[in-house]
Amino acid sequence: MNIPLEVTVSRINSNVSNDVIRITLIDPNACTEFVRVDLNPADFAQAITGLCNVSGDGVVRNLERVGKIMEMDTLEFPMPEYDYDNQKRTAHSQALKVCPKGWIPDSGFSSQNSFFAKDDQRWARTTMRRWV
């Protein structure tokens, strides 16, 4: 499958370990990072100067989204009874219940417009996504 790619090479500083060179591959149509490779600087230098099969740590994920296009829409729903301290957790739990099949609701409910009044009831709003 031929797809457009965005490639990022970055240097990650860490107080836990030495510097790391990170290479990421992103499918821009799917808005999805699907490969991440971490190399130490010495191995990275060897790789870009022609040494084959340099070892590194890698993560492959979201392959089911690669080659697809991400669609977004807004999900609004009435809130069930909730304790104010658990408002965001309750909203996300309810979003998972009412979200149409094939869509995935965002878990963040931190924007100013996440909660609102409608028909004398509390409602929540979030973004939902799917890949087609």
C-alpha positions as semicolon CSV with decimal commas, in nm:
position;residue;x (nm);y (nm);z (nm)
1;M;0,000;0,000;0,000
2;N;0,142;0,340;-0,096
3;I;0,041;0,621;0,140
4;P;0,171;0,969;0,212
5;L;0,394;0,984;0,519
6;E;0,525;1,242;0,756
7;V;0,861;1,153;0,910
8;T;0,994;1,323;1,221
9;V;1,342;1,281;1,365
10;S;1,378;1,442;1,708
11;R;1,609;1,440;2,004
12;I;1,447;1,346;2,332
13;N;1,617;1,457;2,652
14;S;1,547;1,257;2,962
15;N;1,657;1,289;3,321
16;V;1,615;0,911;3,352
17;S;1,845;0,804;3,069
18;N;2,081;0,939;2,806
19;D;1,956;1,133;2,507
20;V;1,744;0,942;2,258
21;I;1,693;1,002;1,888
22;R;1,327;0,931;1,807
23;I;1,199;0,861;1,456
24;T;0,822;0,867;1,407
25;L;0,611;0,779;1,103
26;I;0,270;0,943;1,072
27;D;-0,010;0,885;0,824
28;P;-0,133;1,246;0,779
29;N;-0,472;1,145;0,631
30;A;-0,546;0,925;0,930
31;C;-0,379;1,172;1,170
32;T;-0,210;0,869;1,323
33;E;0,140;0,795;1,442
34;F;0,197;0,428;1,371
35;V;0,573;0,372;1,411
36;R;0,810;0,506;1,676
37;V;1,176;0,405;1,688
38;D;1,417;0,514;1,964
39;L;1,792;0,496;1,906
40;N;2,083;0,609;2,114
41;P;2,282;0,886;1,939
42;A;2,575;0,658;1,850
43;D;2,350;0,398;1,684
44;F;2,159;0,672;1,502
45;A;2,486;0,814;1,367
46;Q;2,585;0,469;1,241
47;A;2,245;0,418;1,077
48;I;2,247;0,747;0,885
49;T;2,603;0,684;0,766
50;G;2,513;0,350;0,611
51;L;2,537;0,075;0,873
52;C;2,258;-0,180;0,823
53;N;2,046;-0,346;1,091
54;V;2,115;-0,105;1,375
55;S;1,930;-0,208;1,693
56;G;1,679;0,017;1,860
57;D;1,354;0,011;2,056
58;G;1,035;0,035;1,855
59;V;0,661;0,058;1,889
60;V;0,409;-0,020;1,614
61;R;0,047;0,073;1,680
62;N;-0,273;0,194;1,514
63;L;-0,213;-0,017;1,203
64;E;-0,589;-0,056;1,159
65;R;-0,603;0,322;1,087
66;V;-0,318;0,341;0,836
67;G;-0,436;0,420;0,483
68;K;-0,772;0,551;0,606
69;I;-0,906;0,902;0,654
70;M;-1,001;1,032;0,996
71;E;-1,347;1,186;1,028
72;M;-1,454;1,395;1,326
73;D;-1,796;1,499;1,454
74;T;-1,948;1,637;1,771
75;L;-2,123;1,416;2,023
76;E;-2,374;1,581;2,257
77;F;-2,570;1,390;2,519
78;P;-2,764;1,445;2,843
79;M;-2,567;1,375;3,158
80;P;-2,691;1,117;3,407
81;E;-2,685;1,197;3,778
82;Y;-2,329;1,266;3,889
83;D;-2,114;1,397;4,170
84;Y;-1,937;1,717;4,063
85;D;-1,597;1,569;4,156
86;N;-1,661;1,283;3,911
87;Q;-1,817;1,493;3,634
88;K;-1,549;1,422;3,369
89;R;-1,531;1,051;3,447
90;T;-1,912;1,023;3,437
91;A;-1,923;1,213;3,107
92;H;-1,667;0,985;2,947
93;S;-1,847;0,673;3,072
94;Q;-2,175;0,804;2,931
95;A;-2,009;0,902;2,601
96;L;-1,889;0,544;2,557
97;K;-2,248;0,424;2,605
98;V;-2,418;0,666;2,364
99;C;-2,151;0,701;2,095
100;P;-2,263;0,558;1,759
101;K;-2,106;0,228;1,654
102;G;-1,772;0,271;1,480
103;W;-1,696;0,605;1,645
104;I;-1,461;0,669;1,938
105;P;-1,537;0,957;2,176
106;D;-1,258;1,172;2,315
107;S;-1,201;1,125;2,685
108;G;-1,120;1,488;2,764
109;F;-1,397;1,708;2,894
110;S;-1,182;2,005;2,993
111;S;-1,289;2,275;2,747
112;Q;-1,521;2,558;2,834
113;N;-1,791;2,409;2,610
114;S;-1,777;2,054;2,746
115;F;-2,075;2,099;2,977
116;F;-2,382;2,310;2,913
117;A;-2,750;2,349;3,001
118;K;-3,020;2,245;2,754
119;D;-3,390;2,185;2,822
120;D;-3,334;2,242;3,196
121;Q;-3,084;1,956;3,205
122;R;-2,703;1,924;3,212
123;W;-2,551;1,807;2,884
124;A;-2,198;1,717;2,780
125;R;-2,019;1,766;2,451
126;T;-1,708;1,603;2,310
127;T;-1,548;1,516;1,979
128;M;-1,585;1,170;1,833
129;R;-1,365;1,019;1,563
130;R;-1,368;0,732;1,318
131;W;-1,141;0,610;1,043
132;V;-1,293;0,519;0,704
